[in-house]
Amino acid sequence: MRKEEVPQDHGIADGLKEVAYAVDEDGRYVRVPSAGWEPKNISNYQAWEEIAKEIQSTRRKVENGEASPLAYHMARNLMDVGLLAQYMGIMRWRVKRHLKPRIFKKLGRDLLKRYASLLKVTMEELLDISLVEDPKIPGRDQE
Amino acid sequence: MKIDFEHRQSAHCENGATAGLISHYGVEMSEAMAFGIGAGLFFGYIPFIRLNNLPLTTFRIAAGSIFKKVSRELGVKYKARRFRDQEQAMRVLDETIAEGIPVGLQTGAWWLPYFPDAYRFHFNMHNLVVFGKEGDNYLISDPVFPEPVVCASDDLRKARFAKGALAPKGKMYCLEEVPAQIDFPKAIKSGIRSATKAMLKYPLPIIGISGIHFLAKRLEIWPAKLGEEKALLYLGQLIRMQEEIGTGGAGFRFIYAAFLQESAAHLEDDRFGEFSQRMTDIGDRWREFAVRAARNCKGRAGADDSFPAMARILMEIADTEEKLYIDLAEAVAS
């Protein structure tokens, strides 16, 4: 890649310039800041859209009473049961149980507090996901 | 407390932290040189390891091994430790920077507040260098950022104790002794020997040149085997691995070309300038592959962008890389 070909396609990097390696007119390697590259933007948006779909479908499950609000917050934080259990320092099967609305409703305040703090939401938001917006896709203009 | 540490933005965090720490002790080292001596160049298509439920492709050696190999090759003595106790981990960090020693940390990107959202994943092998503390804030040279950044101690503590795969467990490392005289030609040759050996002779068909062949054969049948939608997700993941932050473009091929060019001067051998050019051409082919793959993902594939056509590019890349690695291995054999 030549220095003048280093792409500057704004998108997923959202303003952060990365270092790209390219050759200058004398054939010497130089480090050139790059705002992004379209193929990379496309593939990253593809991944974020998959994540967004997952979060939205989890929200519907919670609204339909098929999953507890915890399931939504877990998806929103890009976590799975294993990772969430590790962060909470509890067994996976317990987290799995907490994903059921009936059991989640009966959880003690201390445990809920720990979930809220880990997932960076308030206690009210943890219990009522209508207070929380789905995350935006990074670097994309929001309408 | 602020150590006089020169921040240089790098393409990749581990190269950058390694090169930055070594340069701090008076041995000028570029990112590309760290990557080359550390034998960072690699290829692996590992379908049974999944990332976001998609197969893993890697263009670089396992995380952590660049720093280790560079230190060993150059005779740099370092101390690395992990912690059980979080408070102790932060205390030892404070004590070390108070002595004027910059500290490398392994961290989880998810917890670093200065990361843009696009890069905030549960990725636990992010390296950075702490070079000071002001009040409750750490001064950080994060290699992939243009300028030094600041991070509150509570956030840094969380990042050091991120959970999940390859959890950092508070890992910190600092250099203890860097030799004044360094035999660069010897280190360079050893780095090239390791990298070419991995690419040519690794005893697994999913690694190195045979790994690229393997990927090409698989990729050709992705649409038939997985269906259109899933095939495009596989393709997208592949571009991300190749071009994601840290590779410097073309799955580290351009950084390696920069290393070969620098090596020509150290070894006083013009052939390495040619090797560098050949590697640049290979990198350009990888980029071309990514362009075609992205057109598919975007639903704008032309006749030349079919899966068999992309597989052919990979086959060609494999052949040209193989020739280059054979010539490189021969050039450093003596």
Chai-1 contact restraints between the chains, C-beta under 6 A:
chainA,res_idxA,chainB,res_idxB,connection_type,confidence,min_distance_angstrom,max_distance_angstrom,comment,restraint_id
A,I12,B,A118,contact,1.0,0.0,6.0,A-B,restraint_1
A,D14,B,P116,contact,1.0,0.0,6.0,A-B,restraint_2
A,D14,B,A118,contact,1.0,0.0,6.0,A-B,restraint_3
A,L16,B,P116,contact,1.0,0.0,6.0,A-B,restraint_4
A,E18,B,I245,contact,1.0,0.0,6.0,A-B,restraint_5
A,V19,B,Q9,contact,1.0,0.0,6.0,A-B,restraint_6
A,V19,B,A11,contact,1.0,0.0,6.0,A-B,restraint_7
A,A20,B,G249,contact,1.0,0.0,6.0,A-B,restraint_8
A,Y21,B,G248,contact,1.0,0.0,6.0,A-B,restraint_9
A,Y21,B,G249,contact,1.0,0.0,6.0,A-B,restraint_10
A,Y21,B,F254,contact,1.0,0.0,6.0,A-B,restraint_11
A,Y21,B,I255,contact,1.0,0.0,6.0,A-B,restraint_12
A,Y21,B,A258,contact,1.0,0.0,6.0,A-B,restraint_13
A,Y29,B,A258,contact,1.0,0.0,6.0,A-B,restraint_14
A,Y29,B,Q261,contact,1.0,0.0,6.0,A-B,restraint_15
A,P39,B,I239,contact,1.0,0.0,6.0,A-B,restraint_16
A,P39,B,A290,contact,1.0,0.0,6.0,A-B,restraint_17
A,P39,B,V291,contact,1.0,0.0,6.0,A-B,restraint_18
A,P39,B,A294,contact,1.0,0.0,6.0,A-B,restraint_19
A,K40,B,E243,contact,1.0,0.0,6.0,A-B,restraint_20
A,I42,B,A294,contact,1.0,0.0,6.0,A-B,restraint_21
A,I42,B,C297,contact,1.0,0.0,6.0,A-B,restraint_22
A,I42,B,K298,contact,1.0,0.0,6.0,A-B,restraint_23
A,S43,B,G236,contact,1.0,0.0,6.0,A-B,restraint_24
A,S43,B,I239,contact,1.0,0.0,6.0,A-B,restraint_25
A,S43,B,R240,contact,1.0,0.0,6.0,A-B,restraint_26
A,Q46,B,G236,contact,1.0,0.0,6.0,A-B,restraint_27
A,Q46,B,C297,contact,1.0,0.0,6.0,A-B,restraint_28
A,L83,B,G164,contact,1.0,0.0,6.0,A-B,restraint_29
A,Q86,B,K163,contact,1.0,0.0,6.0,A-B,restraint_30
A,Y87,B,K163,contact,1.0,0.0,6.0,A-B,restraint_31
A,P138,B,D117,contact,1.0,0.0,6.0,A-B,restraint_32
A,P138,B,A118,contact,1.0,0.0,6.0,A-B,restraint_33
A,G139,B,A118,contact,1.0,0.0,6.0,A-B,restraint_34
